[in-house]
Amino acid sequence: MGRLFGTDGVRGVANADLTAELALGLSVAAAHVLAEAGTFEGHRPTAVVGRDPRASGEFLESAVVAGLASAGVDVLRVGVLPTPAVAYLTGALGADLGVMLSASHNPMPDNGIKFFARGGHKLADELEDRIEAVYGAHAAGEPWDRPTGSGVGRVRTYDEGFDNYIAHLIGVLPNRLDGLKVVLDEAHGAASRVSPEAFARAGAEVVTIGAEPDGLNINDGCGSTHLDLLKAAVVEHGADLGIAHDGDADRCLAVDAAGNEVDGDQILAVLALGMREAGGLRKNTVVATVMSNLGFKLAMEREGVDMVQTAVGDRYVLESMKQHGYALGGEQSGHVIILDHATTGDGTLTGLMLAARVAATGKSLAELAAVMERLPQVLINVRDVDKSRVGSSAELAAAVAEAERELGTTGRVLLRPSGTEPLVRVMVEAADIDQARSVAGRLADAVKSALG
């Protein structure tokens, strides 16, 4: 059995890679591992379980709930809510475990399972390894210790989660959004009800697209991975800005009034300066990843804000923030973590905070985002290759070295295996877009040759 957990839980094609049996088994294993770790000591454990609208989430949710209850865990089913809502409710309700069923920005046939520990934090790597090991032992024939009678878990629906989460979002906003017109693209995903309601309660005039999930249309030509519809809608409706989420709404990308994209780096830059002005940017530092545009780093240096870089993945951003006491971090892809108010990336919260900054300053989103200039950056996803050999191929190392010599000090190269998809990402930055495309194309060919 290959490793199940990636950088963002267990993910794969539902009913092929991610089966009901696997979902049930992992849930039982998680309950046993957390019990052994002392998480449940002295009390009856409770778990919060939510999902995005994918059709496969219906049977996978049932499998997860059955697994947890069979292991003696009481379950609160919160239904279709964003990943950050499940994380928040896990902490707010004092639950011992949270489970979210979603494949985020992936296409509809995929699904995933993500576990949260007490407080709504992602599980540590060692706990994920232990869950995988316990699941593997059971799959090899080791029986579970099963409670009976009153020891089995009880299951109930928790409808209050929707209002509780929105109240939390509104409660942490620094100012209202009255006078702003905002277009929201919900990707037919988990925030299709939550985000429009939150923006409306905050005072914004809301236009919504991509908010009619039917279980099959999540991320289909809309949301944070397909911004064209949002760009057109913002211009058509004369909106001040647009906000796009992905399927589980842990991401946020934006569009200014002219229909121009505002990516995660620019959002981080805007929020960093706003938080510093309000005295909330602890240690005057923002955390980003190695994928962040060089223009972001240059902008933070110019504005006197320190920047810490981590490996790609919001879990690594979060680890750095928690370890060193930083308040703000995120990724170019739109995962933004505001640690005073969330334990994970929260697309709705990020969008609200960005809109609040526009309302508070009286400046347009374009003016605020102009604090940084994005250097030309080309990203190519190379599929159908052995991503595990990225770091060991001599042929690929030579190609990267040659590209770095060509770019010199005016650009950079980054190759990395995706943590959630079967591909290798090739990223090249350069002062000139044509050079970036040329170098990236040659490196993509080298990846196919070396790893195909």
PyMOL commands that set and color helices and strands:
alter all, ss='L'
color gray80, all
select helices_A, chain A and resi 20-36+56-70+83-92+125-139+149-151+161-172+194-201+223-225+228-237+264-277+282-284+294-303+314-324+347-361+365-369+387-389+394-410+433-451
alter helices_A, ss='H'
color red, helices_A
select strands_A, chain A and resi 5-6+9-13+46-51+74-80+97-101+110-117+121-122+155-157+181-185+205-209+241-244+253-256+261-262+285-289+306-310+328-330+336-338+377-383+412-417+423-429
alter strands_A, ss='S'
color yellow, strands_A
deselect
rebuild
show_as cartoon
